[in-house]
Amino acid sequence: MSIDGMIKKYRKLNNLTQKELGARIGVSDKTISSWENNRTAPDLEMLTLLYETLDIPPNECIPITTGGAQQMKHKVSMNSFFLILFLFIVFFSFFLINFQYKNEWLDRFNPILKSQTGYTTLPLGNIDGSTEFWVVNDAFGHGTWLTFSVGETTDEKKYAIVKHKGLYVKEARLISWDSIPTDIKDLIHLNYDESMKRMNGEPNHH
């Protein structure tokens, strides 16, 4: 018989309520209920006290004691495992949320971040990934400072479409002005100039 079943059986045989049994051994009725519903298990000291209080026959005490110890160890181990797992999930979620747009590698594998497509204006010349550009992600003006390589720009193609996830750039290629959505054109420059460079202290994403 399991520990939970044993407690419930002999409590009823002794005509005791959970509250009355709890009062006799110095615990609350909620603790008794938790034991009987197999949510928690009494320790060995409490088991001994239960045997004495409920007059459990010795022939049932011996297997229950040995089995109970194993059962409690297993239950404690499982409870510890789920507690550690829960704390890990909480910490990991906190970490992912607070470190968005801080590290390209982390953003790449962050399941919370969604992929976005943005647009930007580039200077004439070779874009080799050494310079940051402000990439507009939506019609509300939200964007991200990103580095990427697209090669040599021309007068016809000096704009870029950038697919990215946070700071991680999945793909970037040159496009013409006509390829940019109308609602985005209002938010980016026709030609690149020095005013488009990043200001000191400006966040990676806003």
Z-matrix of the N, CA and C atoms (Angstrom, degrees):
N
C 1 1.463
C 2 1.529 1 108.91
N 3 1.294 2 117.33 1 141.23
C 4 1.454 3 121.29 2 178.89
C 5 1.524 4 110.52 3 -74.59
N 6 1.319 5 115.46 4 162.80
C 7 1.464 6 120.15 5 -178.40
C 8 1.522 7 111.29 6 -61.43
N 9 1.333 8 116.85 7 -44.11
C 10 1.465 9 119.77 8 -178.29
C 11 1.527 10 111.22 9 -62.33
N 12 1.342 11 116.09 10 -42.62
C 13 1.460 12 120.00 11 179.52
C 14 1.520 13 112.30 12 -67.13
N 15 1.352 14 116.38 13 -37.15
C 16 1.458 15 120.91 14 179.49
C 17 1.528 16 111.35 15 -63.48
N 18 1.339 17 116.36 16 -46.12
C 19 1.470 18 120.01 17 -178.58
C 20 1.523 19 110.60 18 -61.52
N 21 1.314 20 115.85 19 -46.37
C 22 1.468 21 120.31 20 -177.94
C 23 1.533 22 111.03 21 -64.16
N 24 1.331 23 115.69 22 -43.10
C 25 1.467 24 120.30 23 -177.77
C 26 1.524 25 111.30 24 -61.74
N 27 1.330 26 117.20 25 -51.63
C 28 1.466 27 120.14 26 -174.71
C 29 1.527 28 112.75 27 -77.57
N 30 1.312 29 117.05 28 -23.08
C 31 1.470 30 118.79 29 172.89
C 32 1.520 31 109.77 30 -64.62
N 33 1.335 32 115.22 31 -44.56
C 34 1.464 33 119.40 32 179.95
C 35 1.530 34 111.57 33 -69.21
N 36 1.347 35 116.87 34 -36.36
C 37 1.462 36 119.99 35 177.39
C 38 1.527 37 111.59 36 -63.35
N 39 1.331 38 115.92 37 -28.34
C 40 1.461 39 121.02 38 178.38
C 41 1.527 40 112.45 39 -92.83
N 42 1.357 41 115.49 40 6.67
C 43 1.473 42 121.15 41 178.73
C 44 1.531 43 112.16 42 54.66
N 45 1.308 44 115.26 43 44.96
C 46 1.463 45 120.75 44 179.22
C 47 1.523 46 110.18 45 -112.85
N 48 1.318 47 115.42 46 140.75
C 49 1.465 48 119.32 47 171.19
C 50 1.526 49 107.86 48 -81.75
N 51 1.315 50 115.57 49 167.96
C 52 1.464 51 119.11 50 177.65
C 53 1.530 52 110.60 51 -61.36
N 54 1.322 53 115.56 52 -37.51
C 55 1.463 54 120.30 53 179.82
C 56 1.523 55 111.22 54 -66.29
N 57 1.344 56 116.63 55 -41.78
C 58 1.468 57 121.05 56 -179.60
C 59 1.525 58 111.48 57 -66.66
N 60 1.337 59 115.74 58 -41.90
C 61 1.462 60 119.00 59 178.10
C 62 1.526 61 110.59 60 -65.16
N 63 1.326 62 115.56 61 -41.90
C 64 1.460 63 119.75 62 178.93
C 65 1.517 64 111.92 63 -60.32
N 66 1.343 65 116.12 64 -40.68
C 67 1.469 66 120.37 65 179.78
C 68 1.527 67 111.23 66 -64.00
N 69 1.317 68 117.15 67 -34.86
C 70 1.471 69 121.04 68 -178.02
C 71 1.532 70 113.02 69 -70.55
N 72 1.319 71 115.31 70 -32.65
C 73 1.475 72 117.37 71 -177.06
C 74 1.532 73 112.79 72 -108.24
N 75 1.342 74 115.70 73 2.80
C 76 1.464 75 119.45 74 173.77
C 77 1.510 76 115.98 75 82.86
N 78 1.342 77 117.51 76 30.86
C 79 1.468 78 121.11 77 174.64
C 80 1.523 79 108.62 78 -130.57
N 81 1.317 80 116.96 79 170.38
C 82 1.460 81 120.74 80 -179.38
C 83 1.528 82 111.27 81 -83.02
N 84 1.337 83 115.79 82 163.18
C 85 1.464 84 119.86 83 176.47
C 86 1.522 85 111.11 84 -65.05
N 87 1.352 86 116.56 85 -26.74
C 88 1.467 87 120.08 86 177.92
C 89 1.530 88 110.55 87 -66.84
N 90 1.330 89 115.51 88 -35.37
C 91 1.468 90 119.51 89 177.92
C 92 1.524 91 110.55 90 -66.20
N 93 1.354 92 115.73 91 -43.11
C 94 1.468 93 119.89 92 177.50
C 95 1.522 94 110.02 93 -60.64
N 96 1.333 95 116.29 94 -44.24
C 97 1.464 96 121.12 95 179.13
C 98 1.524 97 110.98 96 -61.04
N 99 1.333 98 115.72 97 -40.94
C 100 1.465 99 120.61 98 179.51
C 101 1.524 100 111.10 99 -63.70
N 102 1.344 101 116.67 100 -38.55
C 103 1.473 102 120.20 101 177.53
C 104 1.522 103 111.06 102 -66.97
N 105 1.340 104 115.60 103 -43.52
C 106 1.462 105 119.81 104 -176.36
C 107 1.528 106 112.68 105 -70.60
N 108 1.314 107 116.39 106 -23.58
C 109 1.471 108 120.15 107 179.21
C 110 1.525 109 111.98 108 -99.16
N 111 1.355 110 114.71 109 9.45
C 112 1.465 111 121.28 110 174.16
C 113 1.531 112 113.50 111 62.72
N 114 1.345 113 115.83 112 27.24
C 115 1.461 114 119.01 113 175.45
C 116 1.528 115 110.66 114 -82.87
N 117 1.329 116 115.15 115 -35.81
C 118 1.462 117 121.74 116 173.89
C 119 1.523 118 107.79 117 -137.18
N 120 1.335 119 116.47 118 173.91
C 121 1.472 120 120.36 119 179.60
C 122 1.523 121 109.57 120 -133.87
N 123 1.323 122 117.79 121 143.69
C 124 1.466 123 120.32 122 177.76
C 125 1.521 124 110.87 123 -69.15
N 126 1.343 125 115.63 124 150.18
C 127 1.461 126 117.95 125 175.81
C 128 1.529 127 109.51 126 -77.14
N 129 1.325 128 116.43 127 177.51
C 130 1.466 129 120.47 128 -175.12
C 131 1.527 130 112.30 129 -62.70
N 132 1.334 131 115.89 130 -35.23
C 133 1.468 132 119.45 131 178.74
C 134 1.521 133 110.48 132 -64.35
N 135 1.331 134 115.84 133 -43.87
C 136 1.462 135 120.30 134 179.20
C 137 1.530 136 111.06 135 -68.08
N 138 1.333 137 116.39 136 -35.57
C 139 1.465 138 119.52 137 177.63
C 140 1.528 139 110.94 138 -60.84
N 141 1.331 140 115.26 139 -43.94
C 142 1.470 141 119.76 140 178.70
C 143 1.521 142 110.94 141 -60.97
N 144 1.343 143 115.45 142 -42.17
C 145 1.462 144 120.54 143 178.99
C 146 1.529 145 111.14 144 -65.65
N 147 1.313 146 116.42 145 -37.10
C 148 1.469 147 120.72 146 177.90
C 149 1.528 148 111.05 147 -66.12
N 150 1.350 149 116.54 148 -41.22
C 151 1.462 150 120.12 149 178.30
C 152 1.527 151 110.83 150 -57.46
N 153 1.345 152 114.38 151 -44.47
C 154 1.465 153 119.56 152 -177.47
C 155 1.528 154 111.48 153 -70.31
N 156 1.331 155 116.35 154 -43.49
C 157 1.465 156 121.07 155 -176.12
C 158 1.522 157 111.83 156 -68.51
N 159 1.327 158 116.34 157 -39.01
C 160 1.467 159 120.47 158 -175.58
C 161 1.530 160 112.99 159 -95.40
N 162 1.334 161 116.60 160 2.72
C 163 1.473 162 121.08 161 179.31
C 164 1.531 163 112.05 162 53.74
N 165 1.313 164 115.02 163 49.12
C 166 1.465 165 119.77 164 179.84
C 167 1.528 166 108.85 165 -76.56
N 168 1.327 167 118.04 166 130.01
C 169 1.468 168 121.71 167 -177.70
C 170 1.527 169 111.94 168 -58.29
N 171 1.333 170 117.04 169 143.64
C 172 1.472 171 121.16 170 -179.52
C 173 1.524 172 113.67 171 -56.32
N 174 1.352 173 115.96 172 -34.85
C 175 1.471 174 117.87 173 -178.41
C 176 1.526 175 112.27 174 -66.03
N 177 1.335 176 116.88 175 -19.46
C 178 1.472 177 120.21 176 175.54
C 179 1.518 178 110.95 177 -95.43
N 180 1.317 179 116.55 178 -26.40
C 181 1.465 180 119.97 179 -178.80
C 182 1.525 181 112.40 180 -65.77
N 183 1.336 182 116.51 181 -41.99
C 184 1.470 183 119.43 182 -172.86
C 185 1.529 184 112.58 183 -63.17
N 186 1.346 185 118.47 184 -52.86
C 187 1.470 186 117.32 185 178.94
C 188 1.510 187 113.00 186 -66.28
N 189 1.335 188 115.58 187 -32.56
C 190 1.459 189 118.39 188 -179.77
C 191 1.515 190 110.16 189 -68.07
N 192 1.326 191 116.01 190 -37.80
C 193 1.460 192 119.57 191 -178.87
C 194 1.524 193 111.19 192 -63.68
N 195 1.327 194 116.06 193 -49.13
C 196 1.457 195 118.72 194 -179.41
C 197 1.519 196 111.29 195 -68.79
N 198 1.329 197 114.84 196 -43.76
C 199 1.463 198 118.41 197 178.94
C 200 1.511 199 111.06 198 -68.29
N 201 1.346 200 114.33 199 -35.04
C 202 1.462 201 118.91 200 -178.53
C 203 1.506 202 112.21 201 -64.71
N 204 1.329 203 115.21 202 -38.68
C 205 1.461 204 118.80 203 179.26
C 206 1.517 205 110.41 204 -61.73
N 207 1.338 206 115.82 205 -44.38
C 208 1.457 207 120.06 206 178.80
C 209 1.525 208 110.77 207 -65.49
N 210 1.338 209 114.88 208 -40.51
C 211 1.461 210 119.57 209 -178.95
C 212 1.524 211 110.67 210 -63.58
N 213 1.345 212 114.76 211 -42.35
C 214 1.461 213 118.64 212 179.79
C 215 1.522 214 111.50 213 -66.26
N 216 1.345 215 115.31 214 -41.46
C 217 1.461 216 118.67 215 178.05
C 218 1.523 217 110.81 216 -59.52
N 219 1.340 218 114.78 217 -44.01
C 220 1.462 219 119.63 218 179.67
C 221 1.527 220 110.74 219 -63.39
N 222 1.344 221 115.21 220 -42.72
C 223 1.464 222 119.70 221 -176.98
C 224 1.525 223 110.99 222 -67.43
N 225 1.349 224 115.37 223 -42.22
C 226 1.463 225 119.61 224 178.04
C 227 1.523 226 110.07 225 -63.02
N 228 1.338 227 115.92 226 -41.45
C 229 1.465 228 120.18 227 179.32
C 230 1.524 229 111.16 228 -62.47
N 231 1.337 230 116.81 229 -43.54
C 232 1.460 231 120.67 230 179.80
C 233 1.522 232 111.01 231 -66.19
N 234 1.346 233 116.11 232 -42.61
C 235 1.466 234 119.60 233 178.73
C 236 1.520 235 110.94 234 -62.61
N 237 1.328 236 116.08 235 -40.91
C 238 1.464 237 120.70 236 178.55
C 239 1.522 238 110.60 237 -64.46
N 240 1.331 239 115.43 238 -41.15
C 241 1.463 240 120.01 239 179.65
C 242 1.526 241 111.36 240 -60.94
N 243 1.344 242 116.02 241 -47.70
C 244 1.463 243 119.35 242 -178.06
C 245 1.526 244 111.59 243 -69.00
N 246 1.335 245 117.10 244 -32.64
C 247 1.461 246 119.95 245 176.71
C 248 1.522 247 110.36 246 -65.95
N 249 1.334 248 115.61 247 -45.51
C 250 1.465 249 119.99 248 178.40
C 251 1.525 250 110.60 249 -63.32
N 252 1.335 251 116.49 250 -41.20
C 253 1.463 252 120.66 251 178.77
C 254 1.521 253 110.98 252 -62.55
N 255 1.337 254 116.29 253 -43.58
C 256 1.467 255 121.14 254 179.42
C 257 1.528 256 110.53 255 -62.22
N 258 1.340 257 116.48 256 -46.51
C 259 1.464 258 120.45 257 -179.85
C 260 1.526 259 110.97 258 -63.97
N 261 1.334 260 116.14 259 -36.69
C 262 1.464 261 119.82 260 178.41
C 263 1.522 262 110.86 261 -64.59
N 264 1.345 263 116.33 262 -43.96
C 265 1.467 264 120.60 263 -179.99
C 266 1.523 265 110.53 264 -62.89
N 267 1.350 266 116.37 265 -43.17
C 268 1.468 267 120.61 266 179.01
C 269 1.525 268 110.27 267 -62.05
N 270 1.334 269 116.17 268 -47.60
C 271 1.463 270 120.50 269 -179.25
C 272 1.525 271 110.98 270 -64.22
N 273 1.334 272 116.36 271 -43.53
C 274 1.461 273 120.62 272 -177.99
C 275 1.525 274 110.91 273 -64.49
N 276 1.343 275 116.80 274 -41.31
C 277 1.465 276 121.03 275 178.13
C 278 1.522 277 110.43 276 -64.06
N 279 1.339 278 116.59 277 -43.68
C 280 1.466 279 121.51 278 177.77
C 281 1.523 280 109.97 279 -60.20
N 282 1.330 281 115.49 280 -43.27
C 283 1.458 282 121.10 281 -179.64
C 284 1.525 283 111.09 282 -62.14
N 285 1.347 284 116.13 283 -46.86
C 286 1.463 285 120.37 284 -177.97
C 287 1.522 286 111.72 285 -64.04
N 288 1.342 287 116.33 286 -41.12
C 289 1.462 288 120.56 287 -178.41
C 290 1.522 289 110.93 288 -67.66
N 291 1.333 290 117.10 289 -43.34
C 292 1.461 291 121.11 290 -174.51
C 293 1.522 292 113.91 291 -80.82
N 294 1.322 293 117.00 292 -14.99
C 295 1.458 294 119.14 293 -179.74
C 296 1.529 295 112.76 294 -111.59
N 297 1.334 296 116.37 295 19.83
C 298 1.462 297 120.00 296 173.02
C 299 1.530 298 109.22 297 -66.91
N 300 1.318 299 115.76 298 141.62
C 301 1.465 300 122.18 299 177.87
C 302 1.532 301 112.53 300 60.86
N 303 1.344 302 115.83 301 29.01
C 304 1.465 303 119.86 302 177.14
C 305 1.527 304 110.91 303 -114.78
N 306 1.323 305 115.81 304 -28.48
C 307 1.456 306 120.15 305 -174.50
C 308 1.533 307 109.76 306 -145.56
N 309 1.316 308 116.23 307 128.31
C 310 1.468 309 121.35 308 -176.91
C 311 1.524 310 112.38 309 -60.70
N 312 1.340 311 116.47 310 -42.54
C 313 1.468 312 120.71 311 -177.86
C 314 1.522 313 110.95 312 -66.78
N 315 1.336 314 117.06 313 -43.04
C 316 1.463 315 120.56 314 179.33
C 317 1.523 316 110.95 315 -64.53
N 318 1.326 317 116.74 316 -41.52
C 319 1.467 318 120.35 317 -179.94
C 320 1.527 319 111.38 318 -63.79
N 321 1.293 320 116.27 319 -34.17
C 322 1.469 321 120.22 320 -178.47
C 323 1.526 322 111.26 321 -59.64
N 324 1.333 323 116.79 322 -38.80
C 325 1.463 324 120.86 323 -175.75
C 326 1.525 325 113.14 324 -106.34
N 327 1.317 326 117.07 325 8.26
C 328 1.468 327 121.07 326 -179.39
C 329 1.531 328 109.81 327 -76.16
N 330 1.345 329 119.18 328 113.27
C 331 1.470 330 120.99 329 -177.82
C 332 1.524 331 113.43 330 -71.05
N 333 1.329 332 116.73 331 -14.39
C 334 1.463 333 120.51 332 -179.35
C 335 1.525 334 111.14 333 -78.61
N 336 1.327 335 116.27 334 -34.64
C 337 1.465 336 120.65 335 -178.60
C 338 1.526 337 111.65 336 -74.98
N 339 1.328 338 115.42 337 143.71
C 340 1.461 339 121.26 338 176.12
C 341 1.526 340 109.75 339 -106.67
N 342 1.307 341 116.03 340 150.87
C 343 1.463 342 120.61 341 176.62
C 344 1.523 343 109.70 342 -70.68
N 345 1.330 344 115.97 343 144.07
C 346 1.461 345 121.86 344 -179.84
C 347 1.522 346 110.07 345 -133.05
N 348 1.313 347 115.18 346 159.10
C 349 1.460 348 121.48 347 175.16
C 350 1.513 349 108.39 348 -120.46
N 351 1.335 350 116.15 349 124.85
C 352 1.459 351 120.32 350 -178.37
C 353 1.518 352 111.80 351 -128.82
N 354 1.333 353 114.39 352 173.67
C 355 1.470 354 120.82 353 -176.87
C 356 1.521 355 109.40 354 -135.07
N 357 1.338 356 115.39 355 149.91
C 358 1.460 357 119.56 356 179.30
C 359 1.525 358 110.88 357 -152.51
N 360 1.325 359 114.96 358 160.13
C 361 1.466 360 122.17 359 175.61
C 362 1.523 361 108.60 360 -98.90
N 363 1.332 362 116.88 361 138.34
C 364 1.461 363 121.56 362 -176.63
C 365 1.526 364 111.16 363 -118.63
N 366 1.335 365 117.32 364 154.49
C 367 1.467 366 120.01 365 174.21
C 368 1.527 367 110.14 366 -77.25
N 369 1.316 368 116.52 367 162.25
C 370 1.463 369 119.87 368 175.74
C 371 1.526 370 108.93 369 -71.80
N 372 1.321 371 115.95 370 138.76
C 373 1.458 372 119.84 371 -179.11
C 374 1.518 373 111.30 372 129.96
N 375 1.315 374 115.07 373 -168.08
C 376 1.464 375 120.77 374 -177.53
C 377 1.528 376 110.57 375 -89.14
N 378 1.312 377 116.64 376 122.07
C 379 1.466 378 122.04 377 177.99
C 380 1.527 379 107.06 378 -98.31
N 381 1.338 380 115.40 379 103.20
C 382 1.470 381 120.12 380 -170.36
C 383 1.527 382 114.15 381 -110.60
N 384 1.310 383 117.98 382 10.68
C 385 1.465 384 120.31 383 178.23
C 386 1.509 385 114.27 384 90.46
N 387 1.330 386 117.45 385 8.43
C 388 1.466 387 120.60 386 -178.44
C 389 1.527 388 112.69 387 -95.36
N 390 1.336 389 117.00 388 -6.80
C 391 1.467 390 121.10 389 -177.33
C 392 1.521 391 110.50 390 -124.83
N 393 1.334 392 115.90 391 141.69
C 394 1.461 393 120.88 392 176.93
C 395 1.524 394 110.17 393 -84.60
N 396 1.325 395 115.46 394 143.02
C 397 1.464 396 120.80 395 176.12
C 398 1.525 397 109.25 396 -131.00
N 399 1.343 398 114.46 397 144.21
C 400 1.461 399 120.03 398 178.83
C 401 1.529 400 108.77 399 -80.14
N 402 1.334 401 116.10 400 115.42
C 403 1.460 402 122.48 401 -177.82
C 404 1.524 403 108.59 402 -104.49
N 405 1.334 404 116.27 403 117.25
C 406 1.469 405 121.64 404 -179.40
C 407 1.523 406 109.07 405 -81.62
N 408 1.335 407 115.77 406 125.70
C 409 1.467 408 120.54 407 -174.95
C 410 1.521 409 114.88 408 -94.51
N 411 1.329 410 116.81 409 -26.97
C 412 1.465 411 118.32 410 -176.19
C 413 1.522 412 111.12 411 -152.91
N 414 1.324 413 115.24 412 175.66
C 415 1.462 414 121.64 413 -176.26
C 416 1.522 415 112.90 414 -71.00
N 417 1.322 416 117.80 415 -9.53
C 418 1.466 417 121.64 416 178.36
C 419 1.527 418 111.85 417 -90.52
N 420 1.312 419 116.68 418 -1.26
C 421 1.460 420 120.38 419 176.67
C 422 1.511 421 115.46 420 90.37
N 423 1.329 422 117.15 421 3.75
C 424 1.463 423 118.93 422 176.76
C 425 1.525 424 109.32 423 -68.87
N 426 1.307 425 115.38 424 142.50
C 427 1.454 426 117.93 425 -178.90
C 428 1.515 427 112.95 426 -160.20
N 429 1.338 428 115.00 427 -176.36
C 430 1.460 429 121.49 428 -175.07
C 431 1.525 430 109.32 429 -143.90
N 432 1.324 431 116.12 430 140.82
C 433 1.460 432 120.60 431 172.99
C 434 1.524 433 108.54 432 -81.82
N 435 1.336 434 116.11 433 120.76
C 436 1.462 435 120.80 434 -174.69
C 437 1.526 436 111.71 435 -133.40
N 438 1.315 437 115.35 436 153.08
C 439 1.466 438 121.60 437 170.90
C 440 1.524 439 108.27 438 -114.86
N 441 1.319 440 115.78 439 140.07
C 442 1.467 441 120.83 440 -178.84
C 443 1.521 442 108.98 441 -162.47
N 444 1.307 443 116.03 442 166.77
C 445 1.460 444 121.76 443 -179.32
C 446 1.528 445 109.85 444 -120.02
N 447 1.332 446 116.38 445 128.38
C 448 1.471 447 120.96 446 177.86
C 449 1.529 448 112.48 447 -131.82
N 450 1.332 449 116.61 448 1.43
C 451 1.456 450 119.12 449 179.99
C 452 1.522 451 113.30 450 86.16
N 453 1.327 452 115.64 451 -151.75
C 454 1.468 453 122.78 452 -173.64
C 455 1.525 454 111.73 453 -84.28
N 456 1.332 455 116.03 454 126.87
C 457 1.466 456 120.76 455 176.62
C 458 1.531 457 109.85 456 -88.23
N 459 1.324 458 115.21 457 158.50
C 460 1.469 459 121.74 458 177.41
C 461 1.523 460 108.77 459 -132.26
N 462 1.323 461 116.91 460 172.80
C 463 1.466 462 120.53 461 177.80
C 464 1.520 463 111.37 462 -60.36
N 465 1.331 464 116.85 463 -33.81
C 466 1.463 465 120.71 464 -179.16
C 467 1.533 466 111.75 465 -80.01
N 468 1.316 467 115.61 466 -34.18
C 469 1.468 468 119.54 467 -178.09
C 470 1.530 469 110.32 468 -128.03
N 471 1.313 470 114.15 469 85.88
C 472 1.472 471 120.40 470 177.77
C 473 1.534 472 110.87 471 -124.98
N 474 1.315 473 114.42 472 29.32
C 475 1.475 474 121.55 473 176.87
C 476 1.525 475 107.21 474 -129.16
N 477 1.301 476 115.22 475 156.63
C 478 1.468 477 118.71 476 -178.44
C 479 1.520 478 110.84 477 -131.22
N 480 1.322 479 114.66 478 142.99
C 481 1.462 480 121.30 479 168.99
C 482 1.528 481 105.59 480 -103.39
N 483 1.314 482 115.79 481 129.55
C 484 1.466 483 120.57 482 -172.75
C 485 1.527 484 110.09 483 -126.37
N 486 1.318 485 115.74 484 121.41
C 487 1.467 486 120.57 485 173.37
C 488 1.524 487 107.23 486 -98.01
N 489 1.314 488 115.95 487 122.98
C 490 1.463 489 119.02 488 -175.18
C 491 1.524 490 111.59 489 -146.35
N 492 1.316 491 114.67 490 162.20
C 493 1.459 492 122.96 491 175.24
C 494 1.518 493 106.13 492 -128.83
N 495 1.327 494 115.89 493 100.12
C 496 1.456 495 119.62 494 -171.72
C 497 1.512 496 109.12 495 65.40
N 498 1.329 497 117.17 496 -127.54
C 499 1.462 498 121.19 497 178.59
C 500 1.526 499 112.63 498 -87.82
N 501 1.320 500 116.19 499 -7.31
C 502 1.466 501 119.64 500 -179.42
C 503 1.527 502 110.39 501 -83.99
N 504 1.320 503 116.53 502 118.63
C 505 1.465 504 122.21 503 -179.93
C 506 1.524 505 109.31 504 -91.26
N 507 1.332 506 115.05 505 118.23
C 508 1.464 507 120.22 506 178.82
C 509 1.523 508 111.20 507 -80.85
N 510 1.330 509 115.32 508 -41.87
C 511 1.469 510 119.82 509 -175.45
C 512 1.524 511 109.12 510 -159.34
N 513 1.314 512 116.14 511 143.15
C 514 1.469 513 121.26 512 176.61
C 515 1.524 514 108.32 513 -146.75
N 516 1.323 515 115.70 514 137.01
C 517 1.469 516 118.91 515 177.70
C 518 1.522 517 110.08 516 -149.17
N 519 1.326 518 114.88 517 158.45
C 520 1.465 519 121.29 518 -179.07
C 521 1.522 520 110.94 519 -77.21
N 522 1.330 521 115.90 520 143.25
C 523 1.463 522 121.94 521 176.60
C 524 1.525 523 109.03 522 -140.37
N 525 1.310 524 115.74 523 170.50
C 526 1.465 525 121.18 524 176.80
C 527 1.527 526 109.58 525 -92.31
N 528 1.324 527 115.75 526 168.52
C 529 1.468 528 121.38 527 178.59
C 530 1.529 529 111.03 528 -60.64
N 531 1.317 530 116.65 529 -36.97
C 532 1.468 531 120.84 530 -178.23
C 533 1.530 532 112.55 531 -66.47
N 534 1.325 533 117.05 532 -20.12
C 535 1.469 534 120.44 533 -178.72
C 536 1.530 535 112.88 534 -83.03
N 537 1.319 536 116.27 535 -7.48
C 538 1.465 537 120.57 536 -178.24
C 539 1.524 538 109.48 537 -86.15
N 540 1.336 539 118.86 538 133.83
C 541 1.468 540 121.43 539 178.21
C 542 1.527 541 111.47 540 -56.73
N 543 1.304 542 116.63 541 145.65
C 544 1.462 543 122.16 542 -175.99
C 545 1.523 544 112.71 543 -57.89
N 546 1.333 545 117.31 544 -42.77
C 547 1.464 546 119.27 545 -177.44
C 548 1.524 547 112.58 546 -70.44
N 549 1.332 548 117.49 547 -17.45
C 550 1.462 549 121.06 548 176.90
C 551 1.527 550 110.67 549 -87.51
N 552 1.327 551 117.12 550 -30.74
C 553 1.472 552 120.87 551 -179.30
C 554 1.523 553 111.77 552 -57.38
N 555 1.329 554 116.18 553 -32.54
C 556 1.467 555 120.05 554 -179.50
C 557 1.524 556 112.42 555 -69.82
N 558 1.331 557 116.78 556 -12.60
C 559 1.464 558 120.40 557 -173.97
C 560 1.526 559 113.70 558 -110.34
N 561 1.331 560 117.84 559 -6.26
C 562 1.462 561 119.98 560 179.05
C 563 1.528 562 109.86 561 -123.63
N 564 1.323 563 115.26 562 160.83
C 565 1.465 564 121.01 563 -176.93
C 566 1.530 565 111.34 564 -81.17
N 567 1.319 566 114.12 565 149.59
C 568 1.466 567 119.49 566 175.46
C 569 1.524 568 109.80 567 -70.65
N 570 1.343 569 115.40 568 -37.48
C 571 1.462 570 121.42 569 178.16
C 572 1.527 571 109.68 570 -129.17
N 573 1.321 572 115.87 571 147.91
C 574 1.458 573 120.39 572 -179.82
C 575 1.524 574 110.01 573 -76.07
N 576 1.341 575 116.58 574 138.98
C 577 1.466 576 120.73 575 173.92
C 578 1.524 577 109.48 576 -144.49
N 579 1.329 578 116.08 577 173.57
C 580 1.465 579 121.73 578 -174.02
C 581 1.525 580 113.12 579 -63.56
N 582 1.327 581 117.29 580 -24.52
C 583 1.470 582 120.13 581 -178.77
C 584 1.529 583 111.96 582 -67.87
N 585 1.317 584 116.09 583 -13.30
C 586 1.466 585 120.25 584 -177.76
C 587 1.529 586 112.66 585 -87.47
N 588 1.338 587 116.44 586 -0.10
C 589 1.460 588 118.83 587 179.63
C 590 1.528 589 110.51 588 -76.24
N 591 1.282 590 114.89 589 157.08
C 592 1.467 591 121.15 590 -177.24
C 593 1.527 592 111.27 591 -69.63
N 594 1.332 593 115.70 592 137.55
C 595 1.455 594 121.35 593 177.58
C 596 1.525 595 110.00 594 -86.85
N 597 1.318 596 116.36 595 154.37
C 598 1.464 597 121.12 596 178.22
C 599 1.527 598 110.43 597 -61.27
N 600 1.315 599 115.80 598 131.89
C 601 1.458 600 120.10 599 177.48
C 602 1.511 601 115.00 600 83.49
N 603 1.322 602 117.39 601 -2.66
C 604 1.467 603 119.94 602 -179.78
C 605 1.531 604 109.49 603 -70.97
N 606 1.328 605 118.22 604 132.15
C 607 1.470 606 120.54 605 -178.61
C 608 1.525 607 112.53 606 -67.54
N 609 1.323 608 115.82 607 160.31
C 610 1.468 609 121.09 608 -179.83
C 611 1.520 610 112.75 609 -64.17
N 612 1.316 611 115.85 610 -29.04
C 613 1.467 612 120.32 611 -175.35
C 614 1.522 613 109.35 612 -144.81
N 615 1.316 614 115.87 613 133.80
C 616 1.475 615 119.88 614 175.25
C 617 1.522 616 109.21 615 -161.81
